[in-house]
Structure formats: structure tokens, C-alpha cells
Amino acid sequence: MSNEIELLSKSVPLKGGSLFERFASSLLEREAEKQDTKLNEELLKELIMKYVGAERHLAELNTLKNKFLGMAAHDLRNPLISIRGFAELLQEGGLDEASVHEFLEIIRKSADDSLGLINDLLDLSVIESGKFDLNLKLNDMTRLLEERALLINHAAVSKNISIHLNLGNIPEALFDRGKIGQAIDNYLSNAVKYSPAGSAVSVMVSALEEEIVVEVIDQGPGIPPEEREGMFGEFHKTSARPTGGEKSTGLGLAITRRIVEAHHGRVGVESPTGGGSRFYFTIPILHN
């Protein structure tokens, strides 16, 4: 009996290996096939999910594009209608000098409105295309704020709005001077645009830990809570109206957000009950 057991325990020599070896090899092959099948199924699921996600993203982009075109066409049509209408009146003649001057001024402002929208659309198009290059250099944020406040001062004075600068001792930081200047312009122009005559706009800058914080605070009507979430979206319109009849493309804050995020910074808005808004952005204090 012990001899029989000993015989069974020994490998049975077969062509290509023992019976046990062939059986083990077959099991391993089948297990490998199962693993390959499982892996392929997981990869297929992942690819399907990516495809569905990409398709959904493309649909969202297409919807946004159509919205852009519709709103841009609407915003461009109105000033062009004004330009054509007043140009026809000028062609007819018979107007006194004061009327001619007034109509020409309306045409100029309408052209400026159209040009502003086109420039914003082009800026946003460049950002969206991924060809948004930053010219990063060490710059002085305090000096940049002083320069930009001076540029907007004429528009502020025309509405009897004063601009107060509260600029601390800020270290130089690595940023694109032109692009950040554009972001500051958008904040300042909005503050002046929506502030009542005789009010003040405050501009502040501070260094907080490893970032610079720029703030623009106005005394305007404020922003309802339900409107704040989409403030930095494209073509966002608020219930507030410019106090001097100025035009708004609804793209300035969206461009500001993209510029700041390209610098790895953040944008935000706070608007307490009772009026007034605080728009801010941050950029890291980078030296290399």
C-alpha cells in the first residue's frame, strides 16, 4: 500500500512536462486570461466614462459658444444701430453745430462700446485657446496700483467719486504686469461704474503669509446673494445698473478670473447687507 502511495506522489513523466506541471500551467494560463479580461473590461469602462465626459464637456462648450454668439450679437447690434441712425441724421444735414457735436459724440461712444466688447471677446478667446502666455517678471504691485488708479481717476472725477489708496509695504512679486494691470482696471472700472456720485472707492493691498491680496471696495448698491456665485462667469449680468449710464460687456470679471488663476491666485467678492462690495484677488509671492 505504501508503495502505491509513493508511486502516486511521484510526477508522471509526460511529453512537455509532468501531469502536475501541465495542470498547474493550464490553471495559471486560465487565471491570466481572467485577469486580462477583467483588466480589459476595466479599461473599456474607463474609456467609455472618459468619452462620455468629453462628449458632455463638448456639449457644454457648444451651449456656451451659442450663448456667447447670441449675447455678443445683441450687445454689438445696439451700438451699431445708434451709429447708423445718427450717421443718417448727419447725412441729411440741416442740423445746428450743437446737434452735430452731440450726435458725433454719441457715435464715438457707441463705437467705443463696440470696440470694448470686441477686445474683451478677443482676450477671452486667446485665454480659452490655451495660447495665453504670461510675461513673468519681478514687479512692484504698489506702484502698479498707483498707476492704474491714476488712469481711472478721470472717469471717477466726472462722477464726483474719490479714489482712496491704502497701500502697504509690499514685497516685489513675480507676475505679468500688463495682465494684472488689466485685472485691476476691470475691478476699478466696475467700482466707478456702479458707485453713486459723491461716494468713495478704496483700493488696498497687503501681504498675507505667502500671497499678495488686492482689494477694491466701493459704496455701490451691493450684490444680492443669489448673484454672487456667478459674478466671475462669462456675460454675467447683475440686477444693479451703472449709475452714469455706462455700458458693460459682462466679460471683464471673467477675464480677471482667468488672468488671476493663470497666476495660481484666487478671486472673490463680498457684499454685506446694506450696500457696498469688496472685490479682491490674490497672487502668490513668488521670486523664482
VODRENRO-666688 format. One record per residue (C-alpha): chain; residue number from 1; x, y, z. Coordinates in pm, 1 decimal. Layout:
// VODRENRO-666688
(A; NUM; (X; Y; Z)),
...
//
This chain:
// VODRENRO-666688
(A; 1; (0.0; 0.0; 0.0)),
(A; 2; (278.7; 237.7; 89.9)),
(A; 3; (441.8; 162.9; -245.1)),
(A; 4; (122.0; 264.4; -429.2)),
(A; 5; (105.7; 592.1; -241.0)),
(A; 6; (467.7; 654.4; -318.4)),
(A; 7; (402.4; 595.5; -690.7)),
(A; 8; (105.4; 836.0; -693.6)),
(A; 9; (304.0; 1105.9; -520.4)),
(A; 10; (570.5; 1094.6; -784.6)),
(A; 11; (540.5; 1309.6; -1100.6)),
(A; 12; (412.7; 1118.9; -1401.0)),
(A; 13; (652.9; 1193.5; -1684.8)),
(A; 14; (470.8; 1318.1; -1998.0)),
(A; 15; (575.9; 1491.9; -2315.2)),
(A; 16; (618.8; 1859.8; -2231.9)),
(A; 17; (646.8; 1802.9; -1856.3)),
(A; 18; (478.0; 1612.1; -1577.8)),
(A; 19; (99.6; 1590.4; -1547.1)),
(A; 20; (111.7; 1818.5; -1242.8)),
(A; 21; (323.3; 2075.2; -1425.2)),
(A; 22; (86.9; 2080.4; -1723.7)),
(A; 23; (-215.6; 2108.4; -1496.1)),
(A; 24; (-56.6; 2394.3; -1298.8)),
(A; 25; (44.5; 2568.8; -1620.9)),
(A; 26; (-310.3; 2539.1; -1754.3)),
(A; 27; (-450.8; 2687.5; -1433.8)),
(A; 28; (-206.0; 2976.3; -1449.7)),
(A; 29; (-293.8; 3046.6; -1813.1)),
(A; 30; (-666.4; 3047.6; -1737.4)),
(A; 31; (-611.7; 3276.8; -1438.1)),
(A; 32; (-402.9; 3509.4; -1652.9)),
(A; 33; (-678.0; 3514.4; -1915.8)),
(A; 34; (-932.6; 3603.9; -1647.0)),
(A; 35; (-710.7; 3884.1; -1520.0)),
(A; 36; (-659.0; 4012.7; -1875.1)),
(A; 37; (-1033.3; 4003.6; -1939.2)),
(A; 38; (-1102.9; 4186.7; -1613.1)),
(A; 39; (-834.6; 4444.5; -1689.8)),
(A; 40; (-970.4; 4494.5; -2041.1)),
(A; 41; (-1321.2; 4540.0; -1904.5)),
(A; 42; (-1197.6; 4799.6; -1654.6)),
(A; 43; (-1002.7; 4982.0; -1925.4)),
(A; 44; (-1307.2; 4975.0; -2151.5)),
(A; 45; (-1526.0; 5117.3; -1875.0)),
(A; 46; (-1268.9; 5389.0; -1807.8)),
(A; 47; (-1251.0; 5478.2; -2177.5)),
(A; 48; (-1630.1; 5489.8; -2201.7)),
(A; 49; (-1650.3; 5717.4; -1897.2)),
(A; 50; (-1383.8; 5945.8; -2044.3)),
(A; 51; (-1566.5; 5953.4; -2376.9)),
(A; 52; (-1898.5; 6032.7; -2210.7)),
(A; 53; (-1731.2; 6302.0; -2000.5)),
(A; 54; (-1562.3; 6453.3; -2305.9)),
(A; 55; (-1888.5; 6445.6; -2500.7)),
(A; 56; (-2069.8; 6616.5; -2213.8)),
(A; 57; (-1793.4; 6877.4; -2190.5)),
(A; 58; (-1814.5; 6943.6; -2565.7)),
(A; 59; (-2191.3; 6983.2; -2538.3)),
(A; 60; (-2145.0; 7234.2; -2256.1)),
(A; 61; (-1884.7; 7424.2; -2459.8)),
(A; 62; (-2117.3; 7428.7; -2759.7)),
(A; 63; (-2400.2; 7564.7; -2545.3)),
(A; 64; (-2167.9; 7828.3; -2402.2)),
(A; 65; (-2045.6; 7918.3; -2751.5)),
(A; 66; (-2402.6; 7967.1; -2874.5)),
(A; 67; (-2476.4; 8179.1; -2568.2)),
(A; 68; (-2165.0; 8385.7; -2638.8)),
(A; 69; (-2261.8; 8442.5; -3000.5)),
(A; 70; (-2618.9; 8534.8; -2913.8)),
(A; 71; (-2526.5; 8780.2; -2640.0)),
(A; 72; (-2233.6; 8925.2; -2834.1)),
(A; 73; (-2453.8; 8981.6; -3137.8)),
(A; 74; (-2713.2; 9152.7; -2918.6)),
(A; 75; (-2455.4; 9373.1; -2746.3)),
(A; 76; (-2293.7; 9466.5; -3077.3)),
(A; 77; (-2620.6; 9534.8; -3256.9)),
(A; 78; (-2741.6; 9812.2; -3026.5)),
(A; 79; (-2441.7; 10046.1; -3063.9)),
(A; 80; (-2428.9; 9977.6; -3438.1)),
(A; 81; (-2795.2; 10076.5; -3468.2)),
(A; 82; (-2714.1; 10401.6; -3288.9)),
(A; 83; (-2415.5; 10468.9; -3512.9)),
(A; 84; (-2617.6; 10411.5; -3827.7)),
(A; 85; (-2915.6; 10614.6; -3708.8)),
(A; 86; (-2716.4; 10921.4; -3609.9)),
(A; 87; (-2495.1; 10894.2; -3919.1)),
(A; 88; (-2808.9; 10910.1; -4135.5)),
(A; 89; (-2927.3; 11219.6; -3948.5)),
(A; 90; (-2590.9; 11384.4; -4009.4)),
(A; 91; (-2609.4; 11293.6; -4377.8)),
(A; 92; (-2946.8; 11462.5; -4412.0)),
(A; 93; (-2792.0; 11789.5; -4294.5)),
(A; 94; (-2976.6; 12094.7; -4165.3)),
(A; 95; (-2850.4; 12047.9; -3808.2)),
(A; 96; (-2706.1; 12320.0; -3593.8)),
(A; 97; (-2348.2; 12292.1; -3468.2)),
(A; 98; (-2450.7; 12182.7; -3117.7)),
(A; 99; (-2660.8; 11893.7; -3254.2)),
(A; 100; (-2381.7; 11784.4; -3486.1)),
(A; 101; (-2138.3; 11779.5; -3194.2)),
(A; 102; (-2385.9; 11584.0; -2978.2)),
(A; 103; (-2454.3; 11323.9; -3248.6)),
(A; 104; (-2084.7; 11278.1; -3321.3)),
(A; 105; (-2021.3; 11221.3; -2950.5)),
(A; 106; (-2294.6; 10955.1; -2941.5)),
(A; 107; (-2137.9; 10786.1; -3244.3)),
(A; 108; (-1795.9; 10793.3; -3076.4)),
(A; 109; (-1930.0; 10641.9; -2753.5)),
(A; 110; (-2120.9; 10373.0; -2943.9)),
(A; 111; (-1805.1; 10284.2; -3136.7)),
(A; 112; (-1610.4; 10267.9; -2808.3)),
(A; 113; (-1872.9; 10031.4; -2664.1)),
(A; 114; (-1845.4; 9801.8; -2966.0)),
(A; 115; (-1466.1; 9811.7; -2959.0)),
(A; 116; (-1464.7; 9732.9; -2586.4)),
(A; 117; (-1680.7; 9425.1; -2639.5)),
(A; 118; (-1470.7; 9306.1; -2933.5)),
(A; 119; (-1148.8; 9348.9; -2732.6)),
(A; 120; (-1297.0; 9153.2; -2441.0)),
(A; 121; (-1411.8; 8875.4; -2674.7)),
(A; 122; (-1066.1; 8856.8; -2831.0)),
(A; 123; (-899.2; 8848.7; -2488.5)),
(A; 124; (-1128.1; 8569.8; -2373.3)),
(A; 125; (-1076.5; 8381.1; -2699.3)),
(A; 126; (-697.7; 8389.2; -2653.0)),
(A; 127; (-732.3; 8266.1; -2294.4)),
(A; 128; (-968.8; 7983.1; -2393.9)),
(A; 129; (-742.2; 7874.1; -2681.5)),
(A; 130; (-459.1; 7793.3; -2441.1)),
(A; 131; (-226.7; 8046.4; -2607.9)),
(A; 132; (-233.3; 8266.2; -2301.2)),
(A; 133; (134.1; 8336.4; -2231.1)),
(A; 134; (246.6; 8523.7; -1921.8)),
(A; 135; (544.2; 8758.7; -1922.1)),
(A; 136; (650.8; 8690.9; -1564.3)),
(A; 137; (889.9; 8938.3; -1405.0)),
(A; 138; (952.4; 9078.3; -1058.5)),
(A; 139; (714.6; 9374.4; -1022.9)),
(A; 140; (600.1; 9625.1; -762.9)),
(A; 141; (225.8; 9582.7; -701.1)),
(A; 142; (201.1; 9910.7; -507.7)),
(A; 143; (335.2; 10114.4; -798.1)),
(A; 144; (110.1; 9931.1; -1044.2)),
(A; 145; (-198.1; 10012.2; -833.8)),
(A; 146; (-98.2; 10378.9; -817.8)),
(A; 147; (-64.3; 10393.7; -1196.1)),
(A; 148; (-395.3; 10218.2; -1263.1)),
(A; 149; (-581.4; 10434.8; -1011.8)),
(A; 150; (-446.8; 10743.3; -1190.4)),
(A; 151; (-577.2; 10613.8; -1524.1)),
(A; 152; (-932.0; 10566.0; -1389.4)),
(A; 153; (-928.5; 10892.8; -1196.8)),
(A; 154; (-1072.0; 11098.5; -1486.4)),
(A; 155; (-1382.4; 10878.1; -1503.5)),
(A; 156; (-1413.9; 10893.1; -1124.0)),
(A; 157; (-1385.1; 11273.7; -1109.6)),
(A; 158; (-1654.0; 11309.9; -1377.7)),
(A; 159; (-1893.2; 11134.9; -1134.7)),
(A; 160; (-1758.0; 11313.6; -826.6)),
(A; 161; (-1618.1; 10985.3; -695.3)),
(A; 162; (-1294.4; 10990.0; -496.3)),
(A; 163; (-1039.9; 10708.5; -503.1)),
(A; 164; (-857.1; 10638.5; -177.3)),
(A; 165; (-533.7; 10438.8; -185.1)),
(A; 166; (-426.3; 10241.9; 120.2)),
(A; 167; (-107.5; 10074.8; 3.8)),
(A; 168; (118.7; 9896.8; 248.1)),
(A; 169; (483.0; 9796.1; 224.4)),
(A; 170; (454.3; 9504.0; -14.8)),
(A; 171; (743.9; 9290.3; -138.5)),
(A; 172; (800.5; 9254.5; -510.4)),
(A; 173; (635.6; 8953.7; -669.1)),
(A; 174; (658.5; 8757.9; -991.6)),
(A; 175; (365.8; 8843.8; -1220.4)),
(A; 176; (271.5; 8968.1; -1565.7)),
(A; 177; (245.8; 9344.9; -1524.8)),
(A; 178; (19.7; 9401.1; -1824.7)),
(A; 179; (-222.2; 9119.9; -1744.0)),
(A; 180; (-250.4; 9200.8; -1372.4)),
(A; 181; (-291.3; 9566.2; -1469.1)),
(A; 182; (-586.6; 9461.0; -1683.9)),
(A; 183; (-738.4; 9273.8; -1388.3)),
(A; 184; (-700.2; 9584.1; -1168.7)),
(A; 185; (-857.6; 9800.5; -1441.3)),
(A; 186; (-1161.5; 9573.2; -1450.7)),
(A; 187; (-1211.0; 9598.5; -1074.2)),
(A; 188; (-1162.0; 9976.6; -1067.9)),
(A; 189; (-1383.0; 10049.2; -1368.4)),
(A; 190; (-1663.4; 9836.7; -1221.8)),
(A; 191; (-1633.5; 10014.5; -886.9)),
(A; 192; (-1661.1; 10357.8; -1051.4)),
(A; 193; (-1931.8; 10237.7; -1288.9)),
(A; 194; (-2168.0; 10116.7; -1014.8)),
(A; 195; (-2089.0; 10372.2; -742.0)),
(A; 196; (-2317.5; 10671.2; -679.0)),
(A; 197; (-2195.7; 11027.3; -724.4)),
(A; 198; (-2016.2; 11166.1; -422.0)),
(A; 199; (-1906.2; 10826.5; -291.9)),
(A; 200; (-1557.5; 10680.9; -249.1)),
(A; 201; (-1371.3; 10380.0; -385.5)),
(A; 202; (-1097.0; 10232.4; -166.3)),
(A; 203; (-800.1; 10043.0; -306.8)),
(A; 204; (-596.7; 9830.4; -67.1)),
(A; 205; (-306.2; 9590.1; -95.5)),
(A; 206; (-145.2; 9375.4; 171.1)),
(A; 207; (88.4; 9079.6; 207.8)),
(A; 208; (-73.6; 8784.0; 381.5)),
(A; 209; (156.2; 8488.5; 450.8)),
(A; 210; (277.9; 8380.9; 105.1)),
(A; 211; (42.1; 8584.6; -111.3)),
(A; 212; (-46.4; 8940.8; -205.6)),
(A; 213; (-407.8; 9049.4; -158.2)),
(A; 214; (-551.0; 9331.2; -371.8)),
(A; 215; (-889.5; 9474.2; -269.4)),
(A; 216; (-1123.6; 9725.7; -432.9)),
(A; 217; (-1410.1; 9839.1; -209.4)),
(A; 218; (-1699.4; 10051.4; -334.0)),
(A; 219; (-2012.5; 10209.7; -186.5)),
(A; 220; (-2244.8; 10089.7; -458.7)),
(A; 221; (-2580.8; 9911.3; -423.5)),
(A; 222; (-2424.0; 9578.1; -331.9)),
(A; 223; (-2480.1; 9236.7; -486.7)),
(A; 224; (-2768.0; 9005.1; -388.2)),
(A; 225; (-2652.0; 8665.5; -251.7)),
(A; 226; (-2808.9; 8474.4; -541.6)),
(A; 227; (-2599.5; 8671.9; -793.1)),
(A; 228; (-2259.2; 8642.5; -626.5)),
(A; 229; (-2185.8; 8284.0; -726.5)),
(A; 230; (-2183.8; 8362.9; -1097.6)),
(A; 231; (-2014.2; 8702.1; -1073.5)),
(A; 232; (-1697.2; 8581.1; -1246.9)),
(A; 233; (-1875.1; 8395.1; -1525.9)),
(A; 234; (-1891.1; 8499.8; -1889.6)),
(A; 235; (-2161.1; 8752.8; -1984.0)),
(A; 236; (-2278.9; 8770.7; -1624.6)),
(A; 237; (-2531.9; 9048.1; -1573.6)),
(A; 238; (-2636.4; 9180.6; -1234.1)),
(A; 239; (-2958.5; 9347.3; -1127.9)),
(A; 240; (-2755.7; 9660.4; -1045.8)),
(A; 241; (-2726.9; 9924.6; -1314.8)),
(A; 242; (-2435.5; 10162.0; -1383.8)),
(A; 243; (-2505.0; 10494.0; -1214.9)),
(A; 244; (-2384.5; 10703.7; -1508.9)),
(A; 245; (-2537.5; 10513.0; -1798.5)),
(A; 246; (-2211.7; 10330.9; -1874.6)),
(A; 247; (-2211.4; 10007.5; -2073.5)),
(A; 248; (-2092.1; 9668.6; -1951.7)),
(A; 249; (-1988.3; 9372.9; -2167.8)),
(A; 250; (-2026.5; 9123.2; -1885.2)),
(A; 251; (-1683.0; 8980.5; -1965.9)),
(A; 252; (-1446.7; 9189.8; -1752.7)),
(A; 253; (-1473.3; 8982.0; -1436.4)),
(A; 254; (-1448.0; 8656.0; -1631.8)),
(A; 255; (-1124.5; 8779.7; -1788.5)),
(A; 256; (-998.5; 8890.6; -1447.0)),
(A; 257; (-1063.4; 8543.2; -1306.0)),
(A; 258; (-874.0; 8373.5; -1588.4)),
(A; 259; (-579.0; 8612.3; -1552.6)),
(A; 260; (-554.9; 8562.1; -1176.3)),
(A; 261; (-598.0; 8184.5; -1197.7)),
(A; 262; (-319.3; 8173.3; -1457.9)),
(A; 263; (-101.4; 8322.9; -1182.5)),
(A; 264; (-224.8; 8048.1; -942.9)),
(A; 265; (-425.2; 8305.8; -749.1)),
(A; 266; (-786.3; 8343.3; -639.4)),
(A; 267; (-1068.2; 8591.9; -699.2)),
(A; 268; (-1368.1; 8666.7; -481.0)),
(A; 269; (-1638.7; 8911.7; -385.4)),
(A; 270; (-1806.1; 9003.9; -58.9)),
(A; 271; (-2112.9; 9223.2; -36.0)),
(A; 272; (-2259.7; 9281.5; 309.7)),
(A; 273; (-2626.1; 9360.7; 358.5)),
(A; 274; (-2689.2; 9731.4; 320.3)),
(A; 275; (-2475.8; 9800.4; 14.7)),
(A; 276; (-2116.9; 9818.9; -91.8)),
(A; 277; (-1896.3; 9545.6; -236.7)),
(A; 278; (-1543.5; 9420.3; -181.7)),
(A; 279; (-1377.6; 9261.2; -482.0)),
(A; 280; (-1040.0; 9102.1; -424.2)),
(A; 281; (-780.4; 8882.7; -584.1)),
(A; 282; (-465.4; 8713.9; -459.7)),
(A; 283; (-142.3; 8609.0; -626.5)),
(A; 284; (143.5; 8411.4; -470.5)),
(A; 285; (460.2; 8591.8; -366.8)),
(A; 286; (695.9; 8405.4; -598.3)),
(A; 287; (1055.5; 8509.6; -650.9)),
(A; 288; (1180.4; 8230.1; -876.5)),
//
